[in-house]
Amino acid sequence: MEIAKIAAIVTTLNETDGAPESMLYIFLDMNMDEWQTMRHLLVSNGLITIKGNYATLTDKGKQLAQKLNEALETSRENE
């Protein structure tokens, strides 16, 4: 599910100063074609930037990650 992968990427990057692209696609068990599609989706929607194969969140990506983390926390509290 692509939405789950997007959520995993932005929330993971939100906990760091960035990560090598290879770590992200290996972490999500993606092949290079899948990663290139995901990379394009994330970059073209302004969620991440890539410099020298290193991915970092944009402000928009950080906002999305914070919303996702808040939703997860609310979900856990309601269990």
N, C-alpha and C positions, 0 to 999 in steps of 0.2 A: 504494500500500500504506500503510494508516494507521499501522502499527507503525513503518515507516521515517520517516514524518513526525513521529511522536511523538519518536523518537530524535533526529531533526534539530533539533527545537525545544528539547528539554531540554539536549542537548549544546551547542547554540549559546548558549542563555541561561546555561549554566554558565560560559561564557567571558566573560560581561559582567555588569553590574549590572542587566540587564533590557533590554527593547526595546519599541518601539511595536508594537502588534498588527499594524498595516499592514505593517511590515517583515517580519513572520513569514509572513503569508499571501501576500504578493507573492513572497517568497523561495521559497515552496513552490508557487507558481503555483496558488493556490486561489481560488475565487470566494467571495463573502461567505457563501453558504449552507454551503459546505464548511467555511469558517473557523468559523462559529458552532457547527457540530457538533463540530469539533476543540476549540474553546475550551471548550465545555461538558464534553467528555470530560476535558480537562486540569484544569479547575477543580474539577469534581465528584469527581475522584480525588485531589485535594490535591497536584497536581504544580506548579501555578502559581497565582499570584494576579494579578488585574487591577485596577488603580486608574487611573482617568483614561485608559483605553485603553493603558496601559503594563503589560507582562507581566513578572513576576519569578518566579523559581523559589522554591518552598518548600523546607524542609529535605528533605522526601520527594523532591521533584524533583531536588535536588542529589545525593542518594544514588543515584537512578536514573541520572543523568548520569555519575556516577563509575563505576558498575558497567558501563555501556555503554562508556565510554572504556577501562576495564580490559579488557573483552572484545575490543574492537577492537585494542588493543595486543598482547594475547596472540595473536590471529589473525595479526597482521602478523609476529610473532616466529616463528610456526610455518610460515610460507610458505617 
